[in-house]
Amino acid sequence: MSKLNERVIRHSPSRGAGSPDVWGIYEPDTGSIQYVCADPETKKAALIDVVWNFDARNYRFSTGSMDQVLDLVRENGLSVEWVLDTHPHADHVMASAHLKERTGAPNAIGAKLREIAAIWRDIYNLPEAFSPERDFDRLFEEGETFRIGDLEARVMLSPGHTLGSITFVVGDAAFTHDTLMQPDIGTSRADFPGGNAAELWESIQAILALPGDTRLFVGHDYGSATRREPQWEASVSEHLAHNVHVKAGTRREDWIKRRQDRDATLPLPDRILAALQINLRGGRLPMAEDDGHHYLKLPVDRF
């Protein structure tokens, strides 16, 4: 029986000093994985890439996924210290602004969001839209560190899927967003505006240079022809041994061609044009108009 249509939760326990507890929460509508990363000693936690549910058929929002994440936080006696996103997602709407309001924790994303916002101001023809400094409390640069309780977290710039994607490395855990998929699937696409397959290759190589026992937590899973249960955790060593796109010995030129050929066949995600103009506002809708309602702008014939 398939579990790809269920909200699956799994706990990856701490391995000892300096190692976080990690919970993965699968969001079936978009195949997204949301994470709670916690210091087992202080019970301080970061929420990573949490979803604000968006029904793309009826243009309605609901809070089931973020409610589930906050329920998990309460059930485990955790205190939210950070609300984090790895990049401005194209396939789901981020819950960042709502979680900041509900938890009081600061929200953060990569500093290159400024450059991504500039690209999409042009695409939407909204020259005054998007202010990352207004909508996020922290814009992380490459190599910056911060703390989750007593655990040190480090920021790796990991461009390719977007030009500003970042990986969070916390002890023996790394949250690798839309770079790698599970070993039986391979890697993520690199064809969105600002994306670049060659840069994605370099980002993946940097991630796979982490210690072999590092737990890599990916951003999405859609199952496969033979696997009908979502998965999101594998070690660096497992990826090097088994990842069908980038295992050890893969040639850079071969992977780039394979990635570009595959990306050329992929349609836009069905939520991208709605999601990005919300996510570039930190998960906030555009200001209500004089009738009290919110409206989104959709470019035609731009893709």
Stockholm file with secondary structure:
# STOCKHOLM 1.0

chainA/1-303         MSKLNERVIRHSPSRGAGSPDVWGIYEPDTGSIQYVCADPETKKAALIDVVWNFDARNYRFSTGSMDQVLDLVRENGLSVEWVLDTHPHADHVMASAHLKERTGAPNAIGAKLREIAAIWRDIYNLPEAFSPERDFDRLFEEGETFRIGDLEARVMLSPGHTLGSITFVVGDAAFTHDTLMQPDIGTSRADFPGGNAAELWESIQAILALPGDTRLFVGHDYGSATRREPQWEASVSEHLAHNVHVKAGTRREDWIKRRQDRDATLPLPDRILAALQINLRGGRLPMAEDDGHHYLKLPVDRF
#=GR chainA/1-303 SS CCCTTSCCEEEECCCSTTCCEEEEEEETTTTEEEEEEECTTTCEEEEESCEEEEETTTTEEECHHHHHHHHHHHHTTCEEEEEECSSCCSSSEECHHHHHHHHCCCEEEETTHHHHHHHHHHHHTCTTCCCHHHHCSEEECTTCEEEETTEEEEEEECCSSSTTCEEEEETTEEEEETSBCCTTTCBCCCCSTTCCHHHHHHHHHHHHTSCTTCEEEESBCCCCSSCCSCCCEEEHHHHHHHCTTTCTTCCHHHHHHHHHHHHTTCCCCTTHHHHHHHHTTTSCCCCCCTTSCCCCCCCSSCC
#=GC SS_cons         CCCTTSCCEEEECCCSTTCCEEEEEEETTTTEEEEEEECTTTCEEEEESCEEEEETTTTEEECHHHHHHHHHHHHTTCEEEEEECSSCCSSSEECHHHHHHHHCCCEEEETTHHHHHHHHHHHHTCTTCCCHHHHCSEEECTTCEEEETTEEEEEEECCSSSTTCEEEEETTEEEEETSBCCTTTCBCCCCSTTCCHHHHHHHHHHHHTSCTTCEEEESBCCCCSSCCSCCCEEEHHHHHHHCTTTCTTCCHHHHHHHHHHHHTTCCCCTTHHHHHHHHTTTSCCCCCCTTSCCCCCCCSSCC
//
